[in-house]
Amino acid sequence: MQQDHNKLQTDIKVAENRITDLELREKIMLDQINDLLKDKRKVDKLNMELEEEISGGGRKNTEEAQK
């Protein structure tokens, strides 16, 4: 009976440690995802600015050439 109790206690402790490990991994992965999303937003903003410069700059150059 005592052996069964000890085995169950060990199994419970292993399961608790596994849960703790998985929770930590989840937090790390969510932090990485948030960092990637932040970087993506910066790149998207830069792309939009560059597209505006290209399309806007092209119009300005065309208007100046016409003058």
PQR file with spaces between the fields and no chain letter, atoms N, CA, C, O and H, PARSE charges and radii, in Angstrom:
ATOM       1  N    MET     1       0.819   -1.189    0.000 -0.4000 1.5000
ATOM       2  CA   MET     1       0.000    0.000    0.000 -0.0000 2.0000
ATOM       3  C    MET     1       0.868    1.261    0.000  0.5500 1.7000
ATOM       4  O    MET     1       0.607    2.204   -0.747 -0.5500 1.4000
ATOM       5  N    GLN     2       1.897    1.268    0.839 -0.4000 1.5000
ATOM       6  CA   GLN     2       2.798    2.420    0.913 -0.0000 2.0000
ATOM       7  C    GLN     2       3.540    2.607   -0.408  0.5500 1.7000
ATOM       8  O    GLN     2       3.767    3.737   -0.842 -0.5500 1.4000
ATOM       9  H    GLN     2       2.109    0.502    1.446  0.4000 1.0000
ATOM      10  N    GLN     3       3.919    1.490   -1.051 -0.4000 1.5000
ATOM      11  CA   GLN     3       4.611    1.582   -2.337 -0.0000 2.0000
ATOM      12  C    GLN     3       3.701    2.205   -3.390  0.5500 1.7000
ATOM      13  O    GLN     3       4.136    3.048   -4.174 -0.5500 1.4000
ATOM      14  H    GLN     3       3.734    0.572   -0.698  0.4000 1.0000
ATOM      15  N    ASP     4       2.446    1.792   -3.406 -0.4000 1.5000
ATOM      16  CA   ASP     4       1.489    2.366   -4.352 -0.0000 2.0000
ATOM      17  C    ASP     4       1.326    3.865   -4.110  0.5500 1.7000
ATOM      18  O    ASP     4       1.264    4.658   -5.049 -0.5500 1.4000
ATOM      19  H    ASP     4       2.092    1.107   -2.769  0.4000 1.0000
ATOM      20  N    HIS     5       1.259    4.227   -2.861 -0.4000 1.5000
ATOM      21  CA   HIS     5       1.121    5.640   -2.504 -0.0000 2.0000
ATOM      22  C    HIS     5       2.346    6.434   -2.992  0.5500 1.7000
ATOM      23  O    HIS     5       2.206    7.511   -3.571 -0.5500 1.4000
ATOM      24  H    HIS     5       1.310    3.584   -2.098  0.4000 1.0000
ATOM      25  N    ASN     6       3.530    5.893   -2.751 -0.4000 1.5000
ATOM      26  CA   ASN     6       4.760    6.570   -3.182 -0.0000 2.0000
ATOM      27  C    ASN     6       4.828    6.680   -4.698  0.5500 1.7000
ATOM      28  O    ASN     6       5.243    7.706   -5.237 -0.5500 1.4000
ATOM      29  H    ASN     6       3.643    5.018   -2.281  0.4000 1.0000
ATOM      30  N    LYS     7       4.415    5.610   -5.386 -0.4000 1.5000
ATOM      31  CA   LYS     7       4.421    5.646   -6.855 -0.0000 2.0000
ATOM      32  C    LYS     7       3.455    6.703   -7.365  0.5500 1.7000
ATOM      33  O    LYS     7       3.787    7.446   -8.288 -0.5500 1.4000
ATOM      34  H    LYS     7       4.078    4.776   -4.948  0.4000 1.0000
ATOM      35  N    LEU     8       2.276    6.782   -6.785 -0.4000 1.5000
ATOM      36  CA   LEU     8       1.305    7.790   -7.194 -0.0000 2.0000
ATOM      37  C    LEU     8       1.825    9.204   -6.911  0.5500 1.7000
ATOM      38  O    LEU     8       1.642   10.105   -7.730 -0.5500 1.4000
ATOM      39  H    LEU     8       2.006    6.178   -6.035  0.4000 1.0000
ATOM      40  N    GLN     9       2.456    9.398   -5.781 -0.4000 1.5000
ATOM      41  CA   GLN     9       3.018   10.708   -5.441 -0.0000 2.0000
ATOM      42  C    GLN     9       4.088   11.100   -6.461  0.5500 1.7000
ATOM      43  O    GLN     9       4.160   12.250   -6.894 -0.5500 1.4000
ATOM      44  H    GLN     9       2.604    8.666   -5.116  0.4000 1.0000
ATOM      45  N    THR    10       4.917   10.123   -6.835 -0.4000 1.5000
ATOM      46  CA   THR    10       5.954   10.376   -7.838 -0.0000 2.0000
ATOM      47  C    THR    10       5.327   10.729   -9.182  0.5500 1.7000
ATOM      48  O    THR    10       5.767   11.669   -9.844 -0.5500 1.4000
ATOM      49  H    THR    10       4.859    9.189   -6.483  0.4000 1.0000
ATOM      50  N    ASP    11       4.305    9.984   -9.586 -0.4000 1.5000
ATOM      51  CA   ASP    11       3.622   10.267  -10.847 -0.0000 2.0000
ATOM      52  C    ASP    11       2.990   11.656  -10.842  0.5500 1.7000
ATOM      53  O    ASP    11       3.042   12.379  -11.836 -0.5500 1.4000
ATOM      54  H    ASP    11       3.948    9.220   -9.047  0.4000 1.0000
ATOM      55  N    ILE    12       2.400   12.012   -9.722 -0.4000 1.5000
ATOM      56  CA   ILE    12       1.788   13.339   -9.599 -0.0000 2.0000
ATOM      57  C    ILE    12       2.844   14.425   -9.710  0.5500 1.7000
ATOM      58  O    ILE    12       2.637   15.428  -10.393 -0.5500 1.4000
ATOM      59  H    ILE    12       2.358   11.424   -8.914  0.4000 1.0000
ATOM      60  N    LYS    13       3.970   14.232   -9.047 -0.4000 1.5000
ATOM      61  CA   LYS    13       5.049   15.228   -9.086 -0.0000 2.0000
ATOM      62  C    LYS    13       5.605   15.360  -10.502  0.5500 1.7000
ATOM      63  O    LYS    13       5.874   16.472  -10.955 -0.5500 1.4000
ATOM      64  H    LYS    13       4.139   13.418   -8.492  0.4000 1.0000
ATOM      65  N    VAL    14       5.779   14.253  -11.200 -0.4000 1.5000
ATOM      66  CA   VAL    14       6.258   14.284  -12.584 -0.0000 2.0000
ATOM      67  C    VAL    14       5.264   15.037  -13.465  0.5500 1.7000
ATOM      68  O    VAL    14       5.661   15.853  -14.297 -0.5500 1.4000
ATOM      69  H    VAL    14       5.560   13.349  -10.832  0.4000 1.0000
ATOM      70  N    ALA    15       3.970   14.763  -13.283 -0.4000 1.5000
ATOM      71  CA   ALA    15       2.943   15.440  -14.069 -0.0000 2.0000
ATOM      72  C    ALA    15       2.931   16.943  -13.778  0.5500 1.7000
ATOM      73  O    ALA    15       2.796   17.749  -14.698 -0.5500 1.4000
ATOM      74  H    ALA    15       3.647   14.100  -12.608  0.4000 1.0000
ATOM      75  N    GLU    16       3.070   17.322  -12.512 -0.4000 1.5000
ATOM      76  CA   GLU    16       3.111   18.742  -12.154 -0.0000 2.0000
ATOM      77  C    GLU    16       4.314   19.433  -12.775  0.5500 1.7000
ATOM      78  O    GLU    16       4.204   20.560  -13.260 -0.5500 1.4000
ATOM      79  H    GLU    16       3.180   16.667  -11.764  0.4000 1.0000
ATOM      80  N    ASN    17       5.461   18.765  -12.763 -0.4000 1.5000
ATOM      81  CA   ASN    17       6.660   19.331  -13.383 -0.0000 2.0000
ATOM      82  C    ASN    17       6.480   19.481  -14.884  0.5500 1.7000
ATOM      83  O    ASN    17       6.933   20.462  -15.476 -0.5500 1.4000
ATOM      84  H    ASN    17       5.550   17.850  -12.369  0.4000 1.0000
ATOM      85  N    ARG    18       5.829   18.524  -15.489 -0.4000 1.5000
ATOM      86  CA   ARG    18       5.567   18.588  -16.938 -0.0000 2.0000
ATOM      87  C    ARG    18       4.634   19.757  -17.258  0.5500 1.7000
ATOM      88  O    ARG    18       4.846   20.477  -18.234 -0.5500 1.4000
ATOM      89  H    ARG    18       5.462   17.728  -15.009  0.4000 1.0000
ATOM      90  N    ILE    19       3.615   19.941  -16.445 -0.4000 1.5000
ATOM      91  CA   ILE    19       2.688   21.066  -16.632 -0.0000 2.0000
ATOM      92  C    ILE    19       3.432   22.392  -16.511  0.5500 1.7000
ATOM      93  O    ILE    19       3.247   23.296  -17.326 -0.5500 1.4000
ATOM      94  H    ILE    19       3.442   19.357  -15.652  0.4000 1.0000
ATOM      95  N    THR    20       4.275   22.497  -15.486 -0.4000 1.5000
ATOM      96  CA   THR    20       5.063   23.714  -15.291 -0.0000 2.0000
ATOM      97  C    THR    20       5.962   23.975  -16.496  0.5500 1.7000
ATOM      98  O    THR    20       6.073   25.111  -16.958 -0.5500 1.4000
ATOM      99  H    THR    20       4.425   21.762  -14.824  0.4000 1.0000
ATOM     100  N    ASP    21       6.598   22.927  -17.001 -0.4000 1.5000
ATOM     101  CA   ASP    21       7.461   23.044  -18.169 -0.0000 2.0000
ATOM     102  C    ASP    21       6.667   23.508  -19.388  0.5500 1.7000
ATOM     103  O    ASP    21       7.115   24.387  -20.124 -0.5500 1.4000
ATOM     104  H    ASP    21       6.508   22.005  -16.626  0.4000 1.0000
ATOM     105  N    LEU    22       5.500   22.923  -19.601 -0.4000 1.5000
ATOM     106  CA   LEU    22       4.673   23.296  -20.752 -0.0000 2.0000
ATOM     107  C    LEU    22       4.171   24.734  -20.637  0.5500 1.7000
ATOM     108  O    LEU    22       4.096   25.445  -21.639 -0.5500 1.4000
ATOM     109  H    LEU    22       5.137   22.209  -19.003  0.4000 1.0000
ATOM     110  N    GLU    23       3.828   25.163  -19.431 -0.4000 1.5000
ATOM     111  CA   GLU    23       3.385   26.544  -19.235 -0.0000 2.0000
ATOM     112  C    GLU    23       4.513   27.523  -19.541  0.5500 1.7000
ATOM     113  O    GLU    23       4.284   28.574  -20.140 -0.5500 1.4000
ATOM     114  H    GLU    23       3.888   24.585  -18.617  0.4000 1.0000
ATOM     115  N    LEU    24       5.721   27.178  -19.132 -0.4000 1.5000
ATOM     116  CA   LEU    24       6.874   28.027  -19.427 -0.0000 2.0000
ATOM     117  C    LEU    24       7.134   28.079  -20.926  0.5500 1.7000
ATOM     118  O    LEU    24       7.399   29.149  -21.476 -0.5500 1.4000
ATOM     119  H    LEU    24       5.907   26.324  -18.645  0.4000 1.0000
ATOM     120  N    ARG    25       7.061   26.935  -21.586 -0.4000 1.5000
ATOM     121  CA   ARG    25       7.250   26.905  -23.045 -0.0000 2.0000
ATOM     122  C    ARG    25       6.186   27.737  -23.754  0.5500 1.7000
ATOM     123  O    ARG    25       6.474   28.437  -24.725 -0.5500 1.4000
ATOM     124  H    ARG    25       6.846   26.067  -21.140  0.4000 1.0000
ATOM     125  N    GLU    26       4.952   27.650  -23.256 -0.4000 1.5000
ATOM     126  CA   GLU    26       3.866   28.442  -23.848 -0.0000 2.0000
ATOM     127  C    GLU    26       4.171   29.935  -23.729  0.5500 1.7000
ATOM     128  O    GLU    26       4.001   30.684  -24.691 -0.5500 1.4000
ATOM     129  H    GLU    26       4.718   27.081  -22.468  0.4000 1.0000
ATOM     130  N    LYS    27       4.619   30.364  -22.553 -0.4000 1.5000
ATOM     131  CA   LYS    27       4.940   31.773  -22.351 -0.0000 2.0000
ATOM     132  C    LYS    27       6.059   32.214  -23.284  0.5500 1.7000
ATOM     133  O    LYS    27       5.984   33.286  -23.883 -0.5500 1.4000
ATOM     134  H    LYS    27       4.757   29.755  -21.771  0.4000 1.0000
ATOM     135  N    ILE    28       7.089   31.393  -23.409 -0.4000 1.5000
ATOM     136  CA   ILE    28       8.209   31.726  -24.291 -0.0000 2.0000
ATOM     137  C    ILE    28       7.734   31.833  -25.736  0.5500 1.7000
ATOM     138  O    ILE    28       8.110   32.762  -26.451 -0.5500 1.4000
ATOM     139  H    ILE    28       7.149   30.522  -22.922  0.4000 1.0000
ATOM     140  N    MET    29       6.911   30.887  -26.159 -0.4000 1.5000
ATOM     141  CA   MET    29       6.419   30.905  -27.538 -0.0000 2.0000
ATOM     142  C    MET    29       5.521   32.109  -27.796  0.5500 1.7000
ATOM     143  O    MET    29       5.593   32.717  -28.864 -0.5500 1.4000
ATOM     144  H    MET    29       6.606   30.132  -25.578  0.4000 1.0000
ATOM     145  N    LEU    30       4.678   32.456  -26.831 -0.4000 1.5000
ATOM     146  CA   LEU    30       3.817   33.630  -27.003 -0.0000 2.0000
ATOM     147  C    LEU    30       4.652   34.906  -27.078  0.5500 1.7000
ATOM     148  O    LEU    30       4.338   35.806  -27.857 -0.5500 1.4000
ATOM     149  H    LEU    30       4.620   31.961  -25.963  0.4000 1.0000
ATOM     150  N    ASP    31       5.707   34.990  -26.279 -0.4000 1.5000
ATOM     151  CA   ASP    31       6.603   36.144  -26.351 -0.0000 2.0000
ATOM     152  C    ASP    31       7.277   36.221  -27.721  0.5500 1.7000
ATOM     153  O    ASP    31       7.413   37.305  -28.289 -0.5500 1.4000
ATOM     154  H    ASP    31       5.962   34.259  -25.646  0.4000 1.0000
ATOM     155  N    GLN    32       7.697   35.071  -28.249 -0.4000 1.5000
ATOM     156  CA   GLN    32       8.322   35.047  -29.567 -0.0000 2.0000
ATOM     157  C    GLN    32       7.329   35.462  -30.650  0.5500 1.7000
ATOM     158  O    GLN    32       7.678   36.211  -31.562 -0.5500 1.4000
ATOM     159  H    GLN    32       7.586   34.190  -27.788  0.4000 1.0000
ATOM     160  N    ILE    33       6.102   34.979  -30.549 -0.4000 1.5000
ATOM     161  CA   ILE    33       5.075   35.345  -31.520 -0.0000 2.0000
ATOM     162  C    ILE    33       4.814   36.851  -31.468  0.5500 1.7000
ATOM     163  O    ILE    33       4.706   37.500  -32.508 -0.5500 1.4000
ATOM     164  H    ILE    33       5.818   34.371  -29.808  0.4000 1.0000
ATOM     165  N    ASN    34       4.714   37.398  -30.268 -0.4000 1.5000
ATOM     166  CA   ASN    34       4.494   38.840  -30.133 -0.0000 2.0000
ATOM     167  C    ASN    34       5.650   39.644  -30.718  0.5500 1.7000
ATOM     168  O    ASN    34       5.426   40.670  -31.361 -0.5500 1.4000
ATOM     169  H    ASN    34       4.801   36.870  -29.423  0.4000 1.0000
ATOM     170  N    ASP    35       6.880   39.193  -30.502 -0.4000 1.5000
ATOM     171  CA   ASP    35       8.044   39.866  -31.078 -0.0000 2.0000
ATOM     172  C    ASP    35       8.000   39.810  -32.600  0.5500 1.7000
ATOM     173  O    ASP    35       8.292   40.799  -33.271 -0.5500 1.4000
ATOM     174  H    ASP    35       7.063   38.360  -29.980  0.4000 1.0000
ATOM     175  N    LEU    36       7.636   38.654  -33.140 -0.4000 1.5000
ATOM     176  CA   LEU    36       7.541   38.514  -34.590 -0.0000 2.0000
ATOM     177  C    LEU    36       6.446   39.403  -35.167  0.5500 1.7000
ATOM     178  O    LEU    36       6.626   40.007  -36.224 -0.5500 1.4000
ATOM     179  H    LEU    36       7.399   37.850  -32.594  0.4000 1.0000
ATOM     180  N    LEU    37       5.316   39.485  -34.478 -0.4000 1.5000
ATOM     181  CA   LEU    37       4.233   40.348  -34.948 -0.0000 2.0000
ATOM     182  C    LEU    37       4.647   41.815  -34.911  0.5500 1.7000
ATOM     183  O    LEU    37       4.296   42.587  -35.804 -0.5500 1.4000
ATOM     184  H    LEU    37       5.170   38.994  -33.620  0.4000 1.0000
ATOM     185  N    LYS    38       5.390   42.194  -33.881 -0.4000 1.5000
ATOM     186  CA   LYS    38       5.878   43.568  -33.787 -0.0000 2.0000
ATOM     187  C    LYS    38       6.815   43.867  -34.961  0.5500 1.7000
ATOM     188  O    LYS    38       6.714   44.918  -35.593 -0.5500 1.4000
ATOM     189  H    LYS    38       5.675   41.567  -33.156  0.4000 1.0000
ATOM     190  N    ASP    39       7.723   42.937  -35.243 -0.4000 1.5000
ATOM     191  CA   ASP    39       8.636   43.112  -36.372 -0.0000 2.0000
ATOM     192  C    ASP    39       7.873   43.167  -37.690  0.5500 1.7000
ATOM     193  O    ASP    39       8.210   43.958  -38.571 -0.5500 1.4000
ATOM     194  H    ASP    39       7.805   42.082  -34.729  0.4000 1.0000
ATOM     195  N    LYS    40       6.842   42.327  -37.829 -0.4000 1.5000
ATOM     196  CA   LYS    40       6.048   42.315  -39.054 -0.0000 2.0000
ATOM     197  C    LYS    40       5.341   43.651  -39.249  0.5500 1.7000
ATOM     198  O    LYS    40       5.281   44.166  -40.366 -0.5500 1.4000
ATOM     199  H    LYS    40       6.568   41.685  -37.113  0.4000 1.0000
ATOM     200  N    ARG    41       4.804   44.214  -38.168 -0.4000 1.5000
ATOM     201  CA   ARG    41       4.129   45.514  -38.272 -0.0000 2.0000
ATOM     202  C    ARG    41       5.113   46.590  -38.735  0.5500 1.7000
ATOM     203  O    ARG    41       4.759   47.445  -39.547 -0.5500 1.4000
ATOM     204  H    ARG    41       4.852   43.796  -37.261  0.4000 1.0000
ATOM     205  N    LYS    42       6.342   46.550  -38.223 -0.4000 1.5000
ATOM     206  CA   LYS    42       7.355   47.526  -38.640 -0.0000 2.0000
ATOM     207  C    LYS    42       7.665   47.375  -40.125  0.5500 1.7000
ATOM     208  O    LYS    42       7.764   48.365  -40.850 -0.5500 1.4000
ATOM     209  H    LYS    42       6.629   45.855  -37.564  0.4000 1.0000
ATOM     210  N    VAL    43       7.818   46.131  -40.572 -0.4000 1.5000
ATOM     211  CA   VAL    43       8.121   45.879  -41.979 -0.0000 2.0000
ATOM     212  C    VAL    43       6.952   46.298  -42.859  0.5500 1.7000
ATOM     213  O    VAL    43       7.154   46.895  -43.916 -0.5500 1.4000
ATOM     214  H    VAL    43       7.738   45.327  -39.983  0.4000 1.0000
ATOM     215  N    ASP    44       5.725   45.989  -42.429 -0.4000 1.5000
ATOM     216  CA   ASP    44       4.543   46.393  -43.192 -0.0000 2.0000
ATOM     217  C    ASP    44       4.464   47.908  -43.299  0.5500 1.7000
ATOM     218  O    ASP    44       4.148   48.441  -44.362 -0.5500 1.4000
ATOM     219  H    ASP    44       5.560   45.504  -41.570  0.4000 1.0000
ATOM     220  N    LYS    45       4.747   48.600  -42.209 -0.4000 1.5000
ATOM     221  CA   LYS    45       4.714   50.066  -42.227 -0.0000 2.0000
ATOM     222  C    LYS    45       5.769   50.601  -43.182  0.5500 1.7000
ATOM     223  O    LYS    45       5.500   51.513  -43.965 -0.5500 1.4000
ATOM     224  H    LYS    45       5.004   48.166  -41.345  0.4000 1.0000
ATOM     225  N    LEU    46       6.964   50.038  -43.118 -0.4000 1.5000
ATOM     226  CA   LEU    46       8.036   50.469  -44.014 -0.0000 2.0000
ATOM     227  C    LEU    46       7.656   50.212  -45.465  0.5500 1.7000
ATOM     228  O    LEU    46       7.891   51.061  -46.325 -0.5500 1.4000
ATOM     229  H    LEU    46       7.182   49.297  -42.482  0.4000 1.0000
ATOM     230  N    ASN    47       7.072   49.056  -45.747 -0.4000 1.5000
ATOM     231  CA   ASN    47       6.639   48.751  -47.115 -0.0000 2.0000
ATOM     232  C    ASN    47       5.599   49.745  -47.604  0.5500 1.7000
ATOM     233  O    ASN    47       5.659   50.196  -48.748 -0.5500 1.4000
ATOM     234  H    ASN    47       6.880   48.366  -45.048  0.4000 1.0000
ATOM     235  N    MET    48       4.639   50.091  -46.739 -0.4000 1.5000
ATOM     236  CA   MET    48       3.624   51.070  -47.130 -0.0000 2.0000
ATOM     237  C    MET    48       4.264   52.422  -47.424  0.5500 1.7000
ATOM     238  O    MET    48       3.912   53.080  -48.403 -0.5500 1.4000
ATOM     239  H    MET    48       4.591   49.724  -45.810  0.4000 1.0000
ATOM     240  N    GLU    49       5.200   52.834  -46.578 -0.4000 1.5000
ATOM     241  CA   GLU    49       5.876   54.111  -46.795 -0.0000 2.0000
ATOM     242  C    GLU    49       6.661   54.100  -48.106  0.5500 1.7000
ATOM     243  O    GLU    49       6.653   55.076  -48.855 -0.5500 1.4000
ATOM     244  H    GLU    49       5.486   52.300  -45.782  0.4000 1.0000
ATOM     245  N    LEU    50       7.333   52.989  -48.370 -0.4000 1.5000
ATOM     246  CA   LEU    50       8.099   52.892  -49.617 -0.0000 2.0000
ATOM     247  C    LEU    50       7.183   52.888  -50.835  0.5500 1.7000
ATOM     248  O    LEU    50       7.493   53.509  -51.852 -0.5500 1.4000
ATOM     249  H    LEU    50       7.339   52.196  -47.761  0.4000 1.0000
ATOM     250  N    GLU    51       6.050   52.187  -50.732 -0.4000 1.5000
ATOM     251  CA   GLU    51       5.104   52.186  -51.841 -0.0000 2.0000
ATOM     252  C    GLU    51       4.543   53.579  -52.090  0.5500 1.7000
ATOM     253  O    GLU    51       4.360   53.981  -53.239 -0.5500 1.4000
ATOM     254  H    GLU    51       5.797   51.684  -49.905  0.4000 1.0000
ATOM     255  N    GLU    52       4.268   54.322  -51.009 -0.4000 1.5000
ATOM     256  CA   GLU    52       3.780   55.692  -51.161 -0.0000 2.0000
ATOM     257  C    GLU    52       4.840   56.570  -51.810  0.5500 1.7000
ATOM     258  O    GLU    52       4.530   57.387  -52.678 -0.5500 1.4000
ATOM     259  H    GLU    52       4.417   53.996  -50.075  0.4000 1.0000
ATOM     260  N    GLU    53       6.094   56.403  -51.389 -0.4000 1.5000
ATOM     261  CA   GLU    53       7.179   57.184  -51.990 -0.0000 2.0000
ATOM     262  C    GLU    53       7.321   56.864  -53.465  0.5500 1.7000
ATOM     263  O    GLU    53       7.496   57.756  -54.295 -0.5500 1.4000
ATOM     264  H    GLU    53       6.346   55.739  -50.685  0.4000 1.0000
ATOM     265  N    ILE    54       7.244   55.579  -53.781 -0.4000 1.5000
ATOM     266  CA   ILE    54       7.407   55.167  -55.177 -0.0000 2.0000
ATOM     267  C    ILE    54       6.259   55.707  -56.026  0.5500 1.7000
ATOM     268  O    ILE    54       6.487   56.305  -57.078 -0.5500 1.4000
ATOM     269  H    ILE    54       7.101   54.855  -53.107  0.4000 1.0000
ATOM     270  N    SER    55       5.036   55.495  -55.570 -0.4000 1.5000
ATOM     271  CA   SER    55       3.896   55.940  -56.370 -0.0000 2.0000
ATOM     272  C    SER    55       3.778   57.465  -56.340  0.5500 1.7000
ATOM     273  O    SER    55       3.499   58.078  -57.370 -0.5500 1.4000
ATOM     274  H    SER    55       4.851   55.009  -54.716  0.4000 1.0000
ATOM     275  N    GLY    56       3.982   58.075  -55.198 -0.4000 1.5000
ATOM     276  CA   GLY    56       3.921   59.530  -55.094 -0.0000 2.0000
ATOM     277  C    GLY    56       5.091   60.192  -55.781  0.5500 1.7000
ATOM     278  O    GLY    56       4.928   61.194  -56.477 -0.5500 1.4000
ATOM     279  H    GLY    56       4.209   57.578  -54.361  0.4000 1.0000
ATOM     280  N    GLY    57       6.261   59.639  -55.591 -0.4000 1.5000
ATOM     281  CA   GLY    57       7.463   60.184  -56.219 -0.0000 2.0000
ATOM     282  C    GLY    57       7.402   60.066  -57.725  0.5500 1.7000
ATOM     283  O    GLY    57       7.900   60.933  -58.443 -0.5500 1.4000
ATOM     284  H    GLY    57       6.393   58.825  -55.026  0.4000 1.0000
ATOM     285  N    GLY    58       6.796   59.001  -58.205 -0.4000 1.5000
ATOM     286  CA   GLY    58       6.645   58.827  -59.647 -0.0000 2.0000
ATOM     287  C    GLY    58       5.749   59.893  -60.234  0.5500 1.7000
ATOM     288  O    GLY    58       6.026   60.380  -61.331 -0.5500 1.4000
ATOM     289  H    GLY    58       6.391   58.297  -57.623  0.4000 1.0000
ATOM     290  N    ARG    59       4.698   60.271  -59.557 -0.4000 1.5000
ATOM     291  CA   ARG    59       3.792   61.321  -60.031 -0.0000 2.0000
ATOM     292  C    ARG    59       4.504   62.671  -60.030  0.5500 1.7000
ATOM     293  O    ARG    59       4.387   63.441  -60.984 -0.5500 1.4000
ATOM     294  H    ARG    59       4.473   59.875  -58.667  0.4000 1.0000
ATOM     295  N    LYS    60       5.239   62.955  -58.962 -0.4000 1.5000
ATOM     296  CA   LYS    60       5.941   64.220  -58.873 -0.0000 2.0000
ATOM     297  C    LYS    60       6.967   64.330  -59.998  0.5500 1.7000
ATOM     298  O    LYS    60       7.101   65.378  -60.629 -0.5500 1.4000
ATOM     299  H    LYS    60       5.335   62.330  -58.187  0.4000 1.0000
ATOM     300  N    ASN    61       7.682   63.245  -60.238 -0.4000 1.5000
ATOM     301  CA   ASN    61       8.691   63.271  -61.301 -0.0000 2.0000
ATOM     302  C    ASN    61       8.025   63.471  -62.646  0.5500 1.7000
ATOM     303  O    ASN    61       8.547   64.198  -63.491 -0.5500 1.4000
ATOM     304  H    ASN    61       7.573   62.394  -59.725  0.4000 1.0000
ATOM     305  N    THR    62       6.892   62.844  -62.859 -0.4000 1.5000
ATOM     306  CA   THR    62       6.175   62.993  -64.130 -0.0000 2.0000
ATOM     307  C    THR    62       5.687   64.417  -64.294  0.5500 1.7000
ATOM     308  O    THR    62       5.807   64.982  -65.381 -0.5500 1.4000
ATOM     309  H    THR    62       6.468   62.253  -62.173  0.4000 1.0000
ATOM     310  N    GLU    63       5.134   65.021  -63.238 -0.4000 1.5000
ATOM     311  CA   GLU    63       4.647   66.394  -63.307 -0.0000 2.0000
ATOM     312  C    GLU    63       5.788   67.359  -63.572  0.5500 1.7000
ATOM     313  O    GLU    63       5.635   68.296  -64.355 -0.5500 1.4000
ATOM     314  H    GLU    63       5.036   64.562  -62.355  0.4000 1.0000
ATOM     315  N    GLU    64       6.922   67.146  -62.938 -0.4000 1.5000
ATOM     316  CA   GLU    64       8.081   68.021  -63.147 -0.0000 2.0000
ATOM     317  C    GLU    64       8.593   67.879  -64.563  0.5500 1.7000
ATOM     318  O    GLU    64       8.993   68.865  -65.180 -0.5500 1.4000
ATOM     319  H    GLU    64       7.047   66.384  -62.302  0.4000 1.0000
ATOM     320  N    ALA    65       8.585   66.672  -65.082 -0.4000 1.5000
ATOM     321  CA   ALA    65       9.049   66.459  -66.452 -0.0000 2.0000
ATOM     322  C    ALA    65       8.115   67.146  -67.448  0.5500 1.7000
ATOM     323  O    ALA    65       8.571   67.661  -68.468 -0.5500 1.4000
ATOM     324  H    ALA    65       8.259   65.871  -64.580  0.4000 1.0000
ATOM     325  N    GLN    66       6.831   67.158  -67.164 -0.4000 1.5000
ATOM     326  CA   GLN    66       5.864   67.791  -68.051 -0.0000 2.0000
ATOM     327  C    GLN    66       6.054   69.308  -68.073  0.5500 1.7000
ATOM     328  O    GLN    66       5.847   69.943  -69.107 -0.5500 1.4000
ATOM     329  H    GLN    66       6.461   66.740  -66.335  0.4000 1.0000
ATOM     330  N    LYS    67       6.455   69.902  -66.916 -0.4000 1.5000
ATOM     331  CA   LYS    67       6.643   71.331  -66.826 -0.0000 2.0000
ATOM     332  C    LYS    67       7.882   71.685  -67.627  0.5500 1.7000
ATOM     333  O    LYS    67       8.253   72.856  -67.704 -0.5500 1.4000
ATOM     334  H    LYS    67       6.623   69.386  -66.076  0.4000 1.0000
